[in-house]
Amino acid sequence: MKRRDLFLAVLVLIIVWQVAAMVVQRPILPSPIEVSKIFVTDLENGQLAQHFVASLWRVLASTFLAIALAAPLGLLLGQSKRFNNIFSPMMYLLYPIPKVVFVPIVLLFFGIGDFPKIIIIFLILFFQVLVLVRDRAASIHPELIQSVRSLGAGRRALFRFVYLPASLPAILTALRQSVGTAVAVLYIAELFATQKGLGYYIYYNGSTLFNYPAMYAGIVALSLMGLGLYFSVDWIERRVCPWQQA
Amino acid sequence: MILLEHLSFTYPKGTTVFQDFTWKVGRGEAWAVLGPSGCGKTTLLYLLAGLRFPTSGKIFIDERPLTRPRPHTGLILQDYGLLPWATVRKNAELGLQIRSFYGPDGKHAPDNFQLATNVDPWLERLGLGPVQDQFPHKISGGQRQRTAIARTLALQPDLLLMDEPFSSLDAPTREGLQNLTMELWQEQNLTLVLVTHAIEEAAVLGQKILLLGHPPNSSTVIFDNLGAARPSFRDTSEYIALTRHLRKKMEER
């Protein structure tokens, strides 16, 4: 994504929004100017910022947890036919279930606080990383493995010099693909049993206080968070996987 | 250097490629193993590399039974041998890095291994200096095989195993690399076993040629070709006569 294209996209969205606001003329669709005013004040007085940080922490913690658990398991499944035969059917049964359906159950089991929210986003990322890393590990040419073994590599060196670097791009692809879903589900998860997070902020302002400009400010913050995460993954990929650049 | 004693090898699926097969390779010899695809020549190389194990019989290398990949054996495959995410230089360093990773344990690396990762002389010797920071998919097939050679020779092997190393290259590049292989074989005092399906390649590089046929292979059919392994050999009538003879023998088997 080029910087200029992003700028243009933002500009077009703001114009469309402004025009729509002028046509509708209702409090439920405030103009972008009104929203940006409250965005700035709420950011400055810490209202919005604290919710933003709470949400970001939940996303980052679950991302970390998902990679830490799914990547090694994916490598194992990709390399061992036997394990793959045992676990794949299970994975294919669980993978297509929209994880958002587990929200009530997870909340029931893990109660209030950050942990249940982290678990829900974790579930989404976990399967995505698992599937992609497994496929990547399974697609490593046997010739590559054999020739690295002939250089003296045992299991540990193969992991360090072949499997780990081979699975990095798969992890990053998985993250890029699931950042959007993760943010969407974060919103749902934050509707319940919390007073922190952008989901709460949006819902509280929109449905309880009827403060629509603040609600939109929350939505903008959510969108910016998704964008920021997406760019971070891109940046890491350019750093860690330079061979993928065409 | 190499001794195969009454070796048999059967794939789990049931194909027997070698049955009571005995073969000897002397130190410093240059062998070509010639045969059609499916004759078991790649399997033979994997057996010699310690990556597969015989169903029965024994393999000795340097008078020791072979139980795992041996630090002083180098293996070069046709393709896919390089790490796609590492530059030419990093690929050339890989063997040394793996040795440093384990340290001189006598299993993954020789006991007397000195920790070192300097591959500059090899990059220069093989003309890879200008492309050392490129990734494998950005360089030519010939340069990729040179990188594989650099990586292997940086470990100072005494036995070099090559599986169809040049068959995906165009003719001039192939001849250049064949000449290079001969030079390195002499320079580094290597024992060379090169597997190929190309009669010309076997005749150029093999001072001795082992002909394999449809499996199971049990008798060794060997041709002496002591004129080989010199660059001018391709132009001699001896070479032409040998290729004709080999072609006939290959059809008979």
Interface residues (C-beta under 8 A of the other chain):
Chain A: H141 E143 L144 Q146 S147 V148 R149 S150 L151 G152 A153 G154 R156 A157 R160 F161 V162 P165 A166 C241 P242 W243
Chain B: Y46 A49 L51 P69 P71 T73 G74 L75 I76 L77 Q78 D79 Y80 G81 L82 L83 P84 W85 A86 L94 G95 Q97 I98 R99 F101 Y102 K107 H108 A109 F135 H137 A148 R151 T152 L155 L161
